[in-house]
Amino acid sequence: MNLVADFLCLLACLTLVTCDRVYVHPFNLFSFNESDCEKLEKLVQEGKTVVPVSIESQTTPEYEGGMNDNELEAPSLSTWGEKERSYLSDLVYVLGMRFYSALQEAQRGQNVLLSPTSLYSSLVSFYLGASNQTALDLQSLLGFVPPSGNPDCTSTAVGSNFLSSLRTIERLVKSGDEELLFSKTLSLFCAPGIALFQLFMEHLLPSADAFNARAVDFANPGEAVKQINAFVEAKGEGQSEALLADMDPSAQLLFAVDTRLAANVKQAFLLKEPQEFWVDSDTKVLVPMLSITGTFRYQTDASGAFSAVEVPLSRTALLVLLQPVGGSDLEHLESQESLQTSAWLQHLAPREIKLKLPALTLEDSSDLQELLADMKMPALLGKGADFSKISNDSLTVGKVINKAFFKLASDGTDQPEDPAAQKEDGMYLDVTLNRPFLFAVFEKQSRAMLFLGRVVNPLHED
């Protein structure tokens, strides 16, 4: 079957997903038994709670502690079969593309960056705290139907398995070469005096490199925004920009995830002079450009509308670049081929390539509440949602922020003699990304999509 047919088939699948299509694949990710349910039910009935300390506290509370990655066993997907890996990565991919489509409309003509794994795990976190219809609605959006049985046990057991599996994927990326740095920070902010269930907190604690839970007086939104931004900046040692611009004073819970990846590409060198990058047919800018020559997996689609090249970032992460060719434009690519997994990872074949692409520093932030509203699901995490497994208090969830940061740079390699000049003409294929393009970063084993981005102007960080 050719690529065009593949694209049409998957577009039909995505259309079905938009209409609340769900998958039925109870693999190991769903494995739990009645004894597990009994243990979970007992913990829920005990109802131990934690009241987060004030954001102004200078001490680290005990509930924010726990094992770091150095104390954990080496991450492994060896217990997963190929179907399990493919299943989870497909769920992440499909939902990530739905969110990308919403951002694409909201940020036309701008750079876009998001982390599909982070967005998915954020929703799984709320699934862990959800009950009744809210749990069922989140389950549908996440794309799976777990085994029948006690629904409270199901959301807790299945949700914790999914969260653990996603974290294993992220830790695999962290275990790669030193040239790649990956980190994830999860922060919860709640109104003073709100008691959060300890079981919920314990599920979230290992899902990120750093976990923070603090109390903030949301009734004074201006001061709350200042306090939260200062807290996040201090915890991130100045790496992260302001988290919030405003907030709803009626909110009682704010959820924020900051996912960051910086890669120094092996054997890539920075060209001595900035190169032209065409933002559109009439506008060009001069940007720092990287060059790397080697054997990379590559394809041009059957219709000649786009090309894709896969570049290893480390032993554990792959960068895939999609750019329009043959007179096609990015908007056409986004509306069709970019929605297809085959465009990213299938039909690629080794090719000797001389690749030039911009050095990148991108940072973007999205609010899941806004994205869900754009997707016609404003009530999913809204005021009527049931999160009785997060707290006995009837919580109003405010913003659910997902920040993503991606940096692509040289590993410091000096510019070598042109290796292409040492070979016969035509031995190397020249691929230059000098106009708007798409990119994605995948974890190598699971093929889970960690980052997805659109580059319209490399000089703009967001």
N, C-alpha and C positions, 0 to 999 in steps of 0.2 A: 504494500500500500504506500503511495507517495505521501509527501509531507502535507500537501493541500488536503488530502482526504483525512490524514491524522488530525489536522487542525479543525476541520469541520466536525469530526467525531467528538473531540474534546470540548469544543464550543458548545455542542449539544449537551454534554455532561455538565458543563458549568451552568448552563441555563437551568438544568434540572436542580443543581445545587441551590441556585437562587430561589427556587420554588420549594425550599425546605427538604430537598432530597437528603436522605441519611444513608449511611453505610451499615451493613451488618457483618462485622468481622470480629467475633469474640476471641481474638488471639490471646497470647500470654499477657497482653496489656490489661485484659479483663479478669485475670485469674484471681479468684478469692473464693473462700468456702464459708460455710455456715459458722464455723468457729471464729473466723475473722470478723464476721458480722456481729457475733455475740460480744467479742472484745470491744469492737467499735461502739456498739450500743451501750455497753457499760461505761465507756469513757464519756460518751455523750450525756448519759444520765448523771454521771458525777458532776459534770458541768463546771469543772475548774476554770476560773477566769483570771485574766491579767488586766490590770488597769495601767495603761501606758503612762510613763512619767512625762512631766512637762518638757516641751521642746527646749526650755531654758536650762534644764538640768545639765550640769557639767560632767556627771558620772554616767558610765555605760551600764544600763540595767542588765540584770542577769538574763532576762528573756531574749536579749539581742545576741547573746553569746552562742557558742556551739562549735562544732568541729569545722575547721577550714579544710580546703581541698587537700592540703598536705597530709592531713590525718586520715583521709578517706582512702579506701582501696582504689587502685588504678581503675579508671572508667573502662568499661568494656561492653560491646554489643554482642559478644560471642554467644549469649544465651538466646538471642533473637534469630529467627529464621529470616530469610529474604522477604517473605510476605509481610512479617511484622514490621520490618524496617520500612518497606515500601508503603505500607498502610499508614503509619504515623506520618511519614514525610509527605504523603499525598494529602492527608487531612490538613497539615500545616500549610502546604502549598495552596490548596484551593481557597482556604479562608484568607490567607495572605493576599492572594490575587483579588479577592473581593474587596478587601480594605484598600489595596492599591488603586483599584478602579475608583473608589470613593475619593481618595486623595488626588488622583489624576484630574478629576473634574474640579475639585476645590482649588488646586494649585496649577492651573493651566499656565504654560510658559515658564514654569519655575522648576528648580531642582526638587526631587522627591527622594526621601529615604525612610525606610521602615524596616523593622525586624519581624518577619513572620513568626519565628519561633517565640519571640518575646510577647507578641500580641496574643498568640495562641495560649501561652502559659498564663498570661494575665487573666484570660477568660476561664481557664481551668481553675485558677485560684478562686475566682468568684463562684464557680461551679461547686467547689469544695465547701463553700459557705452557704450555698443555696438550698432551699427546701421547696417541696410541692411544685407548683406550676413553673416557678422561676427556674428550678433545677431542670425540669423537662425542656423548657425553652432554651436554656443554655446548652443542654445536651444536643438539641437539634441543630443549633448554630455550629457547635463544635464538630458535628458531622457523623456521630456514631450512635448506635443503639446498643447499650450494654445488656448483659443477661437480665432476665426478669428476676424479681425478688424484692426484698426490702428496699424501697427507693432511697431512704436515708443512707443505708449501708452502701448502696450502689454508688451514689455520688461521692461518698467519702473514699471508698476503696478504689473505685475506678479513677476518680480524680487524682488521688495520691499516686497511683501507678503511672498515670500520664505525666504528672508533674515530675516524678522521679525519672521517667524515661527521657523527657525533654532536657532535664538537667544533665543526664549522662551524655547526651549529644553535645551540650555546651562544654562539658568538662573534657570531652575528647578534643574539642578545638583548643582549649587551654593547654592541653598536653602536647601540643605541636612544637614546632621549632621556636627558638628564641626570637626569630624575626617577626613573629606574630604575637600580639598582645590582645587578650580578650578579657573583658570584665563585665559584670552585671551587678547592679545595685537595686534593691527593692526597698521602698519606703512606704510606710503606712502612717497617716496622720488622722487622728480622730479627735472629736470634741472632748473637753475635760470631763473626767468622771465616767466615760464610757468603758464598760468592762467587756473585753474581747475574750472569746473562749480560748483556753490554752491549747486545746487540740488543733484549732485552726492555725494558731501561731506556730505550733510545732511542725505543721505541714509546710508552712511557707519558709521557715528558717533555712532549710538546706537548699532552697530553690534558687539562691543567688550567692554571689561572693560575699556580699554584705547585706544585712537585714537591719532596718531601723523601724521602730514603732514609737511614736511620740504623740503627746496630747497638745493640741493647739486650740486657742479660743477663736473659732470661726466667726463669732458674732461681730468681731471687728475685722472685716475682710482685708482692709488695707494693711493693718499691722500683721495679720496672719500671713499674708503674701510675703512681706518683708522677712518675717521670722523663718518661714519655710525655705525661701530662696537662700538666706544666709546659712541655714543649717545644711542644706544640700551642697552648697559651695564649699563649706568647711569640711564636710565628710568626703567630698570628692577632691579635696586639696586643690581647688580652683580649676579643675579640668572641665567641669560642666557649667554651662551658662545657666541663667535664671530659669527655674522650673516653671514658674507661674507668672502670668500678667494680671490675672484677676481670679476671683472665686465667688461662689454662691454662699452668702452667710447662713443659709438654711441647711447647708451640707453638714453631715456629721462624720463622714469618712472620705478621705482622699487617698488614692492609690497611685504610686508612681514607680516606674521601672526605667532605669538608665542602662542601655546596652551599648558597649563600646568595643570596636575592633580597630587596631592599627597594624598595618602590615608593611614590612620592608621587603620588597620583592627581590628574591635572589637573582643575582646577575643582571639586574636592571640598573641602568645608569641614567642620570639626569643630563639631558642635552644642554650644551653650553649656552645656547641662545633660546629664548622663548619662541614658541611656534604659533602659527595662526590656528585659531579655532573659530569656526563659523557658527555663531549662535543662531542665525537664520540666514536667508539668502542675501540679505543686505548688511548684516552686522558681523564683524569679526573682532576678536580680542586676541591678545598675545598671552599665552599661558605656558607655565613650565611643563615640559613634556618628558616622559620617561621612554627609554628605548630598551628592548630586550629581544635577543635573537635566540631561537632554539626550536625544538620540535614540540609543537602544541597540537592538541586536538582541535579540529576546525570543520566547519561546514558552510556551504551556501545553499539556501533553500531552493527547491526545484524551480520556483518562479523567478529566482534571482532578486527577491525583494529585500533580503537581509542576509548578513553573515554572522556567524557565531564562532568565537574562539575561547578555549578553556585554558586558563593559566594557573598552575599550582601556586598557592600562596605559602603553603607549608606542607608538612606530611599529612595534615588533617583537614585542610581547607582548600577549596577550589574557587577561583574567580572565573565567571563566565560573562563575556562581553557580547552584546547584541547591537549591531548598528545597521541602519538602512543602507542599501546599495541600489545601484541602477535606477536612480531617480525617485526612489521611494522616500517617504519622510517618516519621522518618528511617530506622528499621530496615527498614521496607517499601521505602523508596526505595533503600537500599543493596542489598537482596536482588534488586531487579529493574532499575529504570530506570538506576541509576548505572553499571551494567555495560555500558551501550550507548553507542557513539559517537554515535548519533543524538540521545541525550539531551543531549550536550554541544555539538555543533557543527552539527547538521542541523536543518532546519525552523525556523530562527530568522528572524524578519522584523523590519525596523525599526519602532520604536515610541517615541513620546515618553513618557519615564518620569521620575518623581521617585523616586530610589532612596535608601534609607537602609540602611546596613550597619555592623557593628561595625568599629572600628579594630582591627587584629590584630597581634599579635606571637607567632608560634608557632615552636617549635623541638622537633624530635623526632629520635630516633636509633634505628636498627634494625641488627641483626646478621644479615647474609645467612645465616650458618650456622644461626641459629635459625629464620629464615623457611623455609629449605630443609628443615629438620627437620619443621616444621609442614606442609610440602607433601609429606611422605613421601619426601624425597630427601636424607637426612642424610649419605650417603656421597659426594655429588657433589664437595664440596670437602673431604672428610674425609681421614683418615689414609692411606687406600689410594689416594688420587687421584694421578695421574701428571702432575707439573708439571716434567718434565725439560727444558723449554725456558725455565724460570725459573732453574734452577740444576742443577748436576751432583749436588749434595747431595739426598738424599731428604727433601724438605721436608714438614713437618706444618703445615698452614695453621691458624692460630688464628682469632680473630675477624675478620670482614670488615664493618667498620663503615661505614654510610652515614648521615651526619647531614644534616638538612635544616633550613633556617631561612627563614622567610617573614615579612615585615613589610609591612603595608598602612597607609598614613597619608595625611593631607591634604598638598597641595602648599603649604599656607599661605595659600590663598585666603581672604579675609575673607568672612564670611557676607553674601550679597547680599540685596536685597529678593526676596521669594518670586516667582520668575518664573511660577509656576503661577497666582498671583493675577492676573496680567496677561492670562490667557487664559480662555476660556470653561470652565465646569465640565465635567470629563470629558475635557479635552484631554490632560492628563497622567495616566498610570497610576501610582498609588502602589504601590511595591513596597518592603516593609520586612522585612529579615531580622532578626527578633527572637526566633527560636528555632533549634534546631540545624539546620545546613545543610552542604552539601558545596561545595567549590570546586576549580577546576583552573586552572592557568596554562599556556597554549599558546604556542609560537613561531608567529608569524603565517603565515610562508610555508609551512613544512613541516607545520604543525598537530601537531607533536610535543608530547607532554604533559611539561612541565618539572616541575610540582609537582601534587600531588593531596592534598587535605586534608579532614578532617571537623572541624567546629567545634561542640563541645557546650557549652563555656563559654569565651567570649572572654577572660575574666580569667585563665584558666590558660594558661601559655605552653607546656605540654606535657601 
